[in-house]
Amino acid sequence: MRQKYEIADVAMKRVLFALLGILSVILAVVGIFVPLLPTVPFLLLAAYLFAKSSVTMYNWLLSNRWFGKIIRDYKEGKGVPVRIKVYSITLLWLMIGYSILYAVESQTMKIVLLIVGIAVTIHLMMLKSYREER
């Protein structure tokens, strides 16, 4: 009887991990368009969750034409392409600048946005980077 519950627990855990992996991929996609939502950490989390739950979903993610290279480069220790860093930091500051100038009235929130922007920029700059070959 105990073995039956253990099998059910494992199956339930795999389903939960697969669902969380799908949610992580969705958040990663949203993060492409929302600068303060990180794309790469959500992709790495999805890869981990899929590795624990579904070989098929894990292989799909690694072979995906948009996301696969990011995960493979991270696994190989290459880092982030310089082009992606420049794009991310530029988009980040465009959105934060717009928010500070036009969208937010509170001085406190403007300061918070500025601090978050600086922190995210420092984090991105500290990531290992490489130049893509053409």
C-alpha positions in Angstrom: 0.0 0.0 0.0 2.8 2.4 0.9 4.5 1.8 -2.5 1.3 2.8 -4.3 1.4 6.2 -2.5 5.1 6.7 -3.3 4.4 6.1 -7.0 1.5 8.6 -6.8 3.7 11.1 -5.1 6.4 10.8 -7.8 3.8 11.2 -10.5 2.3 14.3 -8.8 5.7 15.8 -8.4 6.5 15.3 -12.1 3.2 17.0 -13.1 3.8 19.9 -10.7 7.4 20.4 -12.0 6.1 20.3 -15.6 3.4 22.9 -14.9 5.9 25.1 -13.1 8.3 24.7 -16.0 5.6 25.8 -18.4 4.9 28.8 -16.2 8.6 29.6 -16.2 8.7 29.6 -20.0 5.7 31.9 -20.1 7.3 34.3 -17.6 10.5 34.2 -19.7 8.6 35.2 -22.8 6.9 38.0 -20.9 10.4 39.0 -19.7 11.5 39.6 -23.3 9.1 42.5 -23.4 9.1 43.7 -19.8 12.7 44.8 -18.9 12.5 44.2 -15.1 11.3 40.6 -15.5 14.4 38.5 -16.1 14.2 36.1 -19.1 17.3 34.0 -18.6 16.7 32.9 -15.0 13.2 31.8 -15.9 14.5 29.8 -18.8 17.1 28.2 -16.6 14.5 27.4 -14.0 12.3 25.9 -16.7 15.2 23.7 -17.9 15.7 22.4 -14.4 12.0 21.7 -13.9 11.7 20.0 -17.2 14.8 17.9 -16.5 13.1 16.7 -13.4 9.7 16.1 -15.0 9.8 15.5 -18.7 12.6 14.5 -21.0 10.5 15.5 -24.0 9.8 19.0 -22.7 13.5 19.4 -21.7 14.7 18.4 -25.1 12.1 20.7 -26.7 13.5 23.7 -24.6 17.1 22.9 -25.4 16.4 22.6 -29.1 14.0 25.6 -29.3 15.3 28.1 -31.9 14.8 31.1 -29.6 15.6 29.7 -26.1 17.9 26.7 -26.7 21.0 28.6 -27.4 20.7 30.7 -24.2 20.5 27.6 -22.1 23.2 25.7 -24.0 25.6 28.7 -23.7 24.9 28.9 -20.0 25.5 25.2 -19.5 28.8 25.5 -21.4 29.9 28.4 -19.3 30.1 30.9 -22.2 27.9 33.6 -20.7 25.7 36.2 -22.4 26.3 37.6 -25.8 27.5 41.3 -25.7 24.7 42.2 -28.2 22.1 40.9 -25.7 23.6 42.8 -22.8 23.6 46.0 -24.8 20.0 45.5 -26.0 18.9 44.6 -22.4 20.5 47.6 -20.8 19.3 50.0 -23.5 15.7 48.8 -23.2 15.9 48.8 -19.4 16.9 52.4 -19.3 14.4 53.5 -22.0 11.6 52.0 -20.0 12.8 53.3 -16.6 13.5 56.7 -18.1 10.1 56.9 -19.6 8.5 55.7 -16.3 10.5 58.3 -14.2 9.7 61.2 -16.6 6.1 60.4 -17.6 4.4 57.5 -15.8 5.3 57.9 -12.1 4.5 60.9 -10.0 5.8 59.8 -6.6 9.4 60.9 -5.8 9.8 57.8 -3.7 8.9 55.5 -6.6 11.2 57.4 -9.0 14.1 56.8 -6.6 13.1 53.1 -6.3 13.0 52.8 -10.1 16.4 54.5 -10.3 17.9 52.1 -7.7 16.4 49.1 -9.4 17.7 50.2 -12.8 21.2 50.7 -11.4 21.1 47.3 -9.6 19.9 45.5 -12.7 22.5 47.2 -14.8 25.3 46.2 -12.4 24.0 42.6 -12.4 24.0 42.5 -16.2 27.4 44.0 -16.5 28.8 41.4 -14.1 27.6 38.5 -16.1 30.2 36.8 -18.2 29.9 37.8 -21.8 31.2 36.8 -25.2 31.1 38.2 -28.8 29.0 36.2 -31.2 30.7 34.9 -34.4 29.0 35.9 -37.6 
